[in-house]
């Protein structure tokens, strides 16, 4: 009988995984979007030269954060053959990882329910039902179908696998012979925390989630003295280190202004509203539950502006009070509340990140979903519900079908990127970033006039949105009949700037690249130099990334043939921020211009600024040796053919992301 029950449960899990695949399948028609390009463009170098050096350079060159997220980057490197023509291969891998996470979650819940049996219902049935609801939650679609958010999904894989190992160890922990249990638990921390942070930094919260589980669901479970000692080292030390790091960066972050001019107090006031918004989207999703940009979300300027701020703060205070009061009577509810808040403890804190992202709920939703399913089971098994069980079952089935339908609708939209962007344009008319991406989508789909119209309408509404003025200039650059924006209009836009520093400077860099690649003859190099000086001389950009200012000027001067002045600009950039890529280019330019001694000086100076990372230093040394060998030994030697010029416009960080991003 038990064997038949397990077979049925196993079949139910396989059916849940298969149904999830079918619901996500329409999204396989999606494309690379937004942050996919800066994170995956390095795969082109692997395609050009698939050797150890190329793989290593890509793995160590992650731009998402200061750690580089090497585990996630390595997973992309394994698919380099599919870049950039086959996004469906990346999406397929994302969906399969999500299914793996569903299987891991089900296993975790089975073990958790053995350690802390649910008040009502069959543990196997509850685990599978919760897994199904979590798998088909439309809120997770932004993590699964947005290719670069594999980082979130893979971090979830590590944390779920680590949680599974921890629960196995916790089950085997014997006060008499604790070694076996502690070994499994230590392995769980190594996977959940150690590997997790290599996929994405918010896995650093894994020890906190373990503690939340221990003191809610497992509060009545006996703990040996060995567990306390183990926890002090494996849970306490990482959390103390995290707290110390946050305190260390608090003074700088508190005074920082994050993207779109949001101050830290305003961000903190907004987060209670954002967290309730996440819960609403998790429990009652829209049919088209897709949203990436939240720059149109009203920011809380005070407790009364908007009025939902104080209501949200009061709501979370009430939930926290209920959780404390019911900590013994309803541990599952308490676990769900603190698991949800624990998962958001970094990204909803004072760190000046984007104000909201749906994919932040990928693991945070687990506690809410499990509690929802267990609550439904408790209602069904209550004696007074016996007469109305049929309508309850029908309502629950309808809810699950609606979740699946909302996910299927969203996946269909993800699979038709142009229509998705048009939908966003209609659904979020107040989002500056959506309007910019809509203009780019029009342009990529051969509707240039529509693209120009979106940019111009945006500039009428937001005159200081420099991303739109530079985006317009880039499109006009390759449209010979379109009107070029007047220099006075550009100057006014820069003077009224109130937007996104990162995008503005990257778009300026894009204009220069078009000129370098011979794709833009509507702007002369002198005009572009004026534009660069005007940008970095404006109040919003003055003093910000001066090295980038000098690099951009150097590239334009080199196009004009003024090598000595170009090298002088690179010298100023290097004095502000030594960079091996800039040393490389300065060396190549010097050799091309027969400045032999100067080339040797650049190559020699580059060796002083190698990375502290030993593997990175080895790679740098190999590259520098090749560069030095390329310099002719004699003044009269023929000039060698130039090497492939590295990109000397390094990833330009916004002020709020100077220490790396958790998103």
N, C-alpha and C positions, 0 to 999 in steps of 0.2 A: 504493500500500500504506500509506504513512504517512498519507495523507488518510483512508483507511478506519479506521485505528487512532485518529485524532483524533476522527472521528465517533462511534466506539464509546465512546471516553472521555467525550466530551461527553454522549452519551445516558446513560451510567452516572451522571454527575454529576446530570443532570436527574432521573433515577429516584431517586437518593439524596435529593434535595431534596423530591421528591413524596412519598416514603415518610415522611420526617420530618414533613411537613405532616399526613399522615394519622394519624400516631402522636400528634401534639399536638392534633389536632382535637377530641377529647373534652373537652379542657380549656377550650374556648370557653364552656362553661356556667358558668365560675367567676364569682366576685363580687369586689367590692372588700373587702379585709381589712386589718387591722392598720395599717401605716404608709401605706396608700393614702389614708386619709382626711385626715390632716394635710397631706400633700403635694399632694392634688388638690382639696381643698375650695375653694381660691381660684378654681377654674374657675366656680363659681356666680356670682362677681362679673362675670366675662366674659360669662356668659349673660345677666345682668341688664342689662349696659351694654357691648356688644361694641365698644368704641372703643379708640383707641390708649392712653389712660390706663389702662384696665382691664388690657389685655394687658401693659403695661409694669409695672404694680404687681405682677402675678402673676409675671412673669419675674424681677423684682428682689427678690421676697419669699420665695424658696425657704427652707424651714426645715430641710432635710437637713444643711446644713453652712454654714460661714461664707462660702463662695464662692457658695452658692445653686444650683450646678449648672444654669446657665441654658440650656445646650443641651438637656439632658433635659427641663427645665421647658417649654422652647419646644415640644418634641415633644408634650407633654401639652396645651399651649394650643391646638395645631392641632386637637385633638379635643374642644374644650370642649362642642360640641353633644351629645356622647355622655355627658357627666357629668350626673347620676349614674345614669341609667337603663339605660345600655348598656355594661356592662363588657366585653362580647364584642368591641366595636370596639377597645378598648385591648389586649385579649389578642391579637386578630388582628394588630395592628401589631407587638406583641412577637414573635410567631411569624415574621412576615415579616422582621423585623430579624435574627432568629436564622438564617433561611435565607440572607439576604444575607451574614452573617458566615461561614456555611459556604462560600459561593462564594468569598469573599475568602481564607479559609484555604486552600482548594484551590489558588488562584492563587499564594498565598505559598509553599506547599510545592513547587509546580512550579518556581518560580524558585529556591528554596532548594536543591532537588535538582540543578538545573543548576550552581549555584555549588559545591555540595558533594555529589557523587553518592553515593547510598546504597551500602553495600557489596554488596548483592544486591537483585535485583528490578527490575521496570520502574518508572521514576520516576512515570509517569502513573498506573499502577495503584495504586502505594503512596499517592500523594497523594489519589486518590479514595477508597480504602479508609479511610485515616486520617480524611478528612473525614466519611465516613459514620459511623464509630464515634464521632467527636466530636459530630456532630449529634444522635445518638440516645442519648447518654450520659444516663441518668436523673438524674445529679447536677446537670445543667444545668437540669432542670425547675423548680427553685426560682427561678432567675433569669428564665426565660422566662414562666412562668405566674403569677408574683407580680407584679402590674401595676407597682408602683412600682420594681421591680428592672429596669425598662427602663433605668434609669440604669447598671446594670452592663452590660447588653447593648449599649447605645449607646456606652459607653466602649470596649467590645470592638470595636465597628465602627470607631471612630476609630483604635484601636491596630493592628488588622489592616490597615486601609487605609494607615496610616502605615508599617507594616512592609513592605507591598507596595511602596510608593513607594521606601522605603530600598533594598530588594533590587533594584528596577529600576535605581536609581542605582549601586548596588554593582556590578551587572553591566556597566554602561556606563562605569565609572570607568577612565579611561585615563591612565597616568602622563604621557603627552605632552600631552594636552588634557583635563584633569580637570574643567573647568567644568561640562559637561553632567551628568556623574555626580554631582558635588557638589550641583548644583541639585536634581536628583531626591531626593537624600538629605536635603537641607535641607527640602524639601517634606514628606518623610516625618516628620521631627521636628515640623514645624509642625502636621501633622494628628494624629499619634499622641500627642504631648505637648500641643501648644497647644490643639487642639480636645478632646482626650481629657479633660483636667482640667476642661473646662467641662461634661462629661457626668458625670464622677465623679472625685474627687481621686486615687484610686490609679493613674490613668493617668500620674501623675508618675514612675512607675517605668519608663516606656517606654524612656528612654535606657539604663537598667540592662539591660533585656531585649536591646537592640541589642548592648551590649557583651558580654553572655553569649553571644550567637550568634556574634559576631566572634571570640571567643577560645576557642570550642569547635568548632563546625561549620566556621567559616571561618578557622580558625587557620592552615591551609596556604595560604590564598588570599593572593597578593601584595598589599601595601598601599603605595600611593604616599605620599610625604612629605606631599602635599596632604591625604591622609586623616587623618594624625596631627594636622595643624593644625586641620582641620575638626572632628575628634572632640574636641579640647581645648575648643573653643568650644561645639559643639552637644550634646555628651554630658557633658563634664567639668563645665562651669559649672552646668547644671541639677542634676547629682548632688551637686556641692559645695554648692549652695544648699539642696538637700533635707537633706543631712547637717548643715549649719549650723542649719537650722530644727529638726531633731530634737534636736540638742544644746541648743538654746535652751530647748526645752520639757521636756527630760529632768528637771531638778530638780523641777518641779511635778508631772509625770506619775509620777515614781518614788514620791512620797509619797502619790499619789492612791489612793483605793479605788474600783474600778469597780463596775459593777452587781452586786448580790447579795453585796456585801461581799468581793469578790476583790481582794487586794492585787497590786501590780505583780510582786513576786517570784513569787507563786503563779501569776499569769497566765503568766509566762515559763516556769515549770516545766511548766505544763499544755500549752503549745503543741506540744512534740514529740509528745505523745500525740494531740493534735487533728490534726496533720498526717498521722500514720499512719492515723487514722480517716478522713480525707478520701481517702487512697489506697485504703483498703479499700472505701469506698463507690463510688469510681470504677471499680475493677477488678472488684469482686464485689458489685454492688448488690443490695439487697433487692427483692422484687417490688413492694412499696409503698415506694419509696425517697423518701419525703417526710418532711422534718423541717425546721422553721423555728426552733423554740425549743430552746435547749441549756442552759437554766438548771438542768436536772436532771443535767447531766454532772458527775461527781465532779471536784472541783478538786484539783490536786496541792498538798498542803500542805508536802510535803518530797520529797526524792528517793526516799524509801521509802514514801510515802503518796499514792496507791496504789503498789504495787510496779511497775506498768507504767511509772511515770515514769522510773526509772533505765534500764529496758530500752529505752524510746523514745529517751532521750538517747544511750544507747550505740548504738542502731540508726542514728540520724542521723550520729553520729560515724563509724561504720563506712561508711555510704554516702558520706560526704564523703571519707573516706580512699580508698575504691575509685575515686571519681570523679577524684581527683588522680592516683592510680596509673595509671588507664586513660585519662588525658586525650589521649594520642596513639593508643592502640590502639582505643578505643571512644568517639569524640567524641560520637556520638549519645546514648549513655547519659549522658555527662557533661552534655550540653546539657539533657536532660530533667530531671535532678536540679536543676541550678541554675536552669533556667527555672521549675520548680515552686516552689523556695524564693524565687526573686526576685519572683514574683508575690505571695507571701505576706509579703514583707519588711516591709510596713507594718502590715497587719492582724493579723499574728502577733507584733508587737513589743511594746514596753512601753506603747504608746498604750492608754489604758484604754477599749477598746471591748468589745462583747460578745465572749465567749470563743470563739465559733465561729458560722459561718454557711456553709451549703452553697454559696450563690451566689458566695462568694469564689473558688471553683474554676473559674469560667466560662472564663477564659483560662489559668489555671494548669494545667488538665488537658491542654492542647495537647501539651506535650512528652512527657508520659507516654503519651498515645494514639499519637503518631507513633512513639515508640520501640517500643511494643507491636506495632504493625502491621509495622514494619520487622524486628523480631525474629522475628515469625511468618514473614515472607518468607524470612529467612535460614535458618530451620529447614527450610522447604519445599524450598529449593534446595540444601540440604546433601546431598552424595552418599549418605550413609548413611541418609537418610530416604526414598530413592526407593521402597522397598518398602512403606512405611506412609503414603504421601502421601494415599491415599484416606481413611483414618481421621482424619488431621490436618485435611484439608479439611472433613470432616464435623464435627469438633470445633469448628473455627473458625466454620463456618456456624451451628452450634448456639449458640455464644457470642454471635454477633451477633443471632440471633433472640431469645435470652434478654434481651439488652440492650433490643431493641425492645419485647419483651413487658413488661418492667419499666417502660419509659417509658410505654407505652400504659396500663398499670394505674395508674400514678401520675397521668397526665393525666385518666383517668376519675375518679379521686378528687378532683382539683382541680376538675373540672367539676361536682362535687356537694358544695358547701362544707359543708353541714350534716353529711353523712356523713363528710367528711374530718375535721371537728372532733371528731365522735364517735370516729373511729378514733384520732386523736391522744390523746383522753382515755383510751382503753384502752391505747394503746401507751406513753404517757408519764405514768403515774400519779404520778410524783414531781415533775412540773413544775408549779410554782405558776402560771406564766403560761398554760400550756395549760389548766389547770383554770379560770382566769378567762375565757379566750376561749370555753371550752366553755359556761360559764354564760351568756355573752352570746349565743352561738349558740342555746341553748335559748330564751332570751328572745325573740330576733328571730323564731324559728320558732313562736311562740305556745305555748310550754311553760313558763310562768312558774314553776310549782311545781318543775319539774326544775331550773330556773336557781337558785332559792333554795336548793334542797337541795345543789347543787354548792358554792355559796358557804359554806353552813353547815358542810358536811363539811370544806372547806378550812380554815375558821377553827378547827375542832376540832384539825386536824393542825398548822396553823401559826398560832397565836393572834396573832402579831405581823404577819401579812400584811394591812396596811391597805388594799391594793387590793381585797381581798375584802370587808372591812367597808364601804368606801365604795361598792363595786359593789352590795352587798346593799342599802344605803340607797337608792341610785338606783332600784333595781327596786321596792323596797317603796313608794317615793314614788308610784308609779302603780298600786299594787295595794291598794285600800282595805281588804281583809280580812286582809292580811298583817301579822304582828307587827313593830313598829318596834324595831330594836336599842336596848337600854337604854344610856343615856349612860355608865354605869359600864363596860359591855362595850367601848364605843368607846374610853374612856380607857385601859382595860387593853391593848387592841390597840395603841394609839399608844405606850404605855409599853414594849411588847415589840417594837416595830417593828424589822424586819431586812430589809426588802424594797426596792422600787423607788421612789425619790423621785419620778421623773417621772410615773409612772402614778398615784401617790397624789394628788398635787396636781392633776393633770388631772381625776381623778374628783371631787375636791372642787369644782373649777370647774364640772364637769358638773351637780352638784347645784344650784349657784347658778343656772346657766342654766335648769334646769327651773323653778325658782321665778320667775325673771325672765319666762319665757315663759308663765306661768300654768298650767304642767303639773304643779305639785306644791303641794298644800295640806296635806300631812301634816306638814311642818316649817315652823314660823314663822320669820320673818327673824331674830328674836332667838335662836332655837335654832341657826340656821345660823351666826350670828355667834359664839356660844359654841363651836361646832364648829371654826370657823376659828381662833379664839384658842387653842383646845385643841391643834389640830394644830401651829400654828407655835410654840406654847410647849413642845411635847414635845422631849425631848432630841435626837431624830433630826432635827428640822426647825428647831430654834432657831438663828436667825441666817441661815438659808438662804432666799434670795429674799424678803427683807423687803418689797420693793416689791410683790410679788404679794400678800403679807399685807394691806397697806394697800389695794390695789386691790379685793380681795375684800370687805373690810369696807365700802369706799365704795359698792360696788354694792348691798350689802344695806341700808345706811343710806339710800340714795337710794330704794329700794323702800319704806322706811318713811316717806318724806317728810321726812327730816331732812337737807335739802340742805346746810346750812352745815357740819355735821359730816362729811357725805360729801365735800364739797370739801376740807375740812381733811385727810382721809385721802388724797385724791388729791395734795394738796400734799406730804405726807410721802413718797408713792411717787415723785413727780417729783424730790424732793430726793435720793433714793437712786439713781434711774435715769431720767433724762429720756427720754420716749418720745412721739413725735408723736401716736400714737393716743390716749394718755392726755390730752395737751393738747387734742386735738380734742373728746373727751368732756367734759372739764372746761369747755370753752367752751360746748358745747351745753347742759350742765346749767345753767350760769350764765345763759345767755340765757333758758332756759325758766323760771328762777326770778327773772327781772328783775334779775339782778346784772350790769348793763351794764358798769360799769367793770372788774369782775373778769373778764368775758368778754374785754374788749379786752386786759387784762393777760396772760391766758393765750395769746391769739392772738399777741401781740407776743413773748412769751417763747418760743413754739414756733419762731419764725424763727431763734433762736440755736442750735438743735440740729439743723439740717438736715444731711443726709449729706455726706460728703466726695466721694462719687461724683457727678460732674457731672450725669449723666442722672437719677439718683435725686434730686438736689437740685432739678432742674427740675420733676420730678413733685411733690415736696414743696411747691415754691413755688406751683404751680398749685392744689394742694389747699388750701394756706393762704390763697391769694387768694380762693378760693370761700368759705372759712370766714369770712374777714374781711368779705366782702361780705354775708354772711348776718346779721352782727350789726347790729341797727337803729341808724341814725345818731343817733336822738334817744331820750331816756329815755321818752318817752310813746308811742313807736311800738308798733304791735301786735307781739306775739310771733310770729315766723314758725313754720311747721310744722317740727318737728325733722327733721334729715337722718337718713339711715340710720346708726344707731350702729355705729361700728367695734367690733370685738372688742377689749376692753381687758384681756383675760386673755392676754397674749402667750405664745407657745410657751415652756413652762417646761422648761429644760434640766436634765438630771441633772448632778451635780458632775463626773462622769467625762467628760461630753461638752461641757464648757464651751467648748472651742475648735473645735467642729464634729465631725462624725462622718464616717468613711470608709465607713460601711455604709448 
